[in-house]
Amino acid sequence: TSAFRGCGGEELVKEYLTSLPGGFWTQFIVVMAVIFFLGFFLDFLEIAVVVVPIVAPILLADPGANVTAVWFGVMVGLNLQTSFLTPPFGFALFYLRGVAPKEITTGQIYRGVMPFILIQVGGLLLLAMFPGFVSILPSLLN
């Protein structure tokens, strides 16, 4: 991340994202799509350490977005979990393949995770439409 920033990469990303029509939500969708794609090949730690520090300040700097860093973190976490379940590269699917009985095929595993992927995408959409849901439980505990 430091080398990327030192070479001016963060400014390029910022220029690209801010030039997109549609404001915050277009920028957010592009960032989430990139993170989803990277989740096919990289582990959570690499994405959290390399990508999030570059894009989070850009997205959270928009005062019209009315979102928090906690909301963004929850969205990234849920997005990555969905990515890890998505065939054909989902890490979680390979872990499941390793513990599943021999009579269960990889195709059955792929078909079996589809309802969970749809539920998680629904959760992402719900949290995007109602960002306050992320902070309901912590606010009740205070």
C-alpha positions in Angstrom: 0.0 0.0 0.0 2.8 2.4 0.8 4.6 1.7 -2.5 1.3 2.2 -4.3 0.7 5.5 -2.6 4.3 6.6 -3.1 4.0 6.1 -6.8 0.8 8.2 -7.0 -1.6 5.2 -7.3 -4.0 6.5 -4.7 -4.5 9.8 -6.6 -5.2 7.8 -9.8 -7.8 5.7 -8.0 -9.3 8.9 -6.5 -9.4 10.6 -9.9 -11.0 7.5 -11.5 -13.7 7.1 -8.8 -14.6 10.8 -8.5 -14.9 11.0 -12.3 -17.6 8.4 -12.4 -21.1 9.7 -13.0 -23.6 8.9 -10.2 -21.7 10.1 -7.2 -21.1 8.0 -4.1 -23.3 5.0 -5.0 -21.6 4.5 -8.4 -18.2 4.7 -6.7 -19.3 2.4 -4.0 -20.7 -0.2 -6.4 -17.4 -0.1 -8.5 -15.3 -0.6 -5.3 -17.5 -3.4 -4.1 -17.4 -5.1 -7.5 -13.5 -4.9 -7.4 -13.4 -6.3 -3.9 -15.8 -9.1 -4.8 -13.6 -10.0 -7.8 -10.4 -9.8 -5.7 -12.1 -12.1 -3.1 -11.9 -14.9 -5.7 -8.1 -14.9 -5.7 -6.9 -13.1 -2.5 -7.5 -13.8 1.2 -9.3 -11.4 3.5 -6.1 -10.1 5.0 -4.6 -9.0 1.7 -7.7 -7.2 0.7 -8.1 -5.6 4.1 -4.5 -4.4 4.2 -4.0 -3.4 0.6 -7.3 -2.3 -0.9 -9.4 -1.0 1.9 -6.9 1.7 3.1 -6.8 3.0 -0.4 -10.6 3.2 -1.2 -12.1 3.8 2.2 -10.8 7.4 2.7 -12.0 8.2 -0.8 -15.5 6.9 -0.2 -15.9 8.1 3.3 -14.8 11.6 2.4 -18.1 12.3 0.5 -20.3 14.2 3.0 -23.4 13.5 1.0 -23.0 9.8 1.4 -24.2 9.8 5.0 -22.4 6.5 5.8 -19.9 5.5 8.5 -16.7 3.6 8.6 -18.4 0.9 10.5 -21.1 0.5 7.8 -18.4 0.4 5.2 -16.5 -2.3 7.1 -19.6 -4.4 7.5 -20.4 -4.1 3.8 -16.8 -5.1 2.8 -16.9 -8.1 5.2 -20.3 -9.3 3.9 -19.2 -8.7 0.3 -16.0 -10.8 0.9 -17.9 -13.6 2.6 -20.2 -13.7 -0.4 -17.2 -13.7 -2.7 -15.6 -16.6 -0.8 -18.7 -18.7 -1.4 -19.1 -17.9 -5.1 -18.0 -20.6 -7.6 -15.7 -21.4 -9.3 -13.0 -19.9 -7.1 -14.6 -19.5 -3.7 -12.1 -20.4 -0.9 -14.9 -21.6 1.4 -16.0 -24.0 -1.3 -12.6 -25.7 -1.4 -12.6 -25.9 2.4 -16.0 -27.6 2.2 -14.8 -29.9 -0.5 -12.0 -31.0 1.8 -14.4 -32.1 4.5 -17.4 -33.3 2.5 -17.9 -37.1 2.0 -16.6 -38.5 -1.3 -20.1 -39.1 -2.6 -20.9 -35.4 -2.6 -19.7 -33.8 -5.9 -18.2 -30.4 -6.3 -21.2 -29.5 -8.5 -23.6 -30.4 -5.7 -21.6 -28.1 -3.4 -21.8 -25.3 -6.0 -25.5 -25.7 -6.3 -25.9 -26.0 -2.5 -24.3 -22.6 -1.8 -26.5 -20.7 -4.2 -29.3 -20.0 -1.7 -26.7 -18.7 0.8 -25.2 -16.4 -1.9 -28.6 -15.0 -2.7 -29.3 -14.4 1.1 -26.0 -12.6 1.5 -26.6 -10.4 -1.6 -30.1 -9.6 -0.2 -28.4 -8.6 3.0 -25.9 -6.4 1.2 -28.8 -4.7 -0.6 -30.8 -4.3 2.6 -27.8 -2.7 4.4 -27.2 -0.5 1.4 -30.8 0.8 1.5 -30.9 1.1 5.3 -27.3 1.9 6.6 -28.7 2.4 10.1 -29.3 -1.3 10.5 -25.6 -1.8 11.0 -25.6 0.3 14.2 -28.9 -0.8 15.7 -27.5 -3.5 18.0 -24.6 -1.5 19.3 -26.9 1.5 20.0 -29.2 -0.8 22.0 -26.3 -2.1 24.1 -25.2 1.4 25.1 
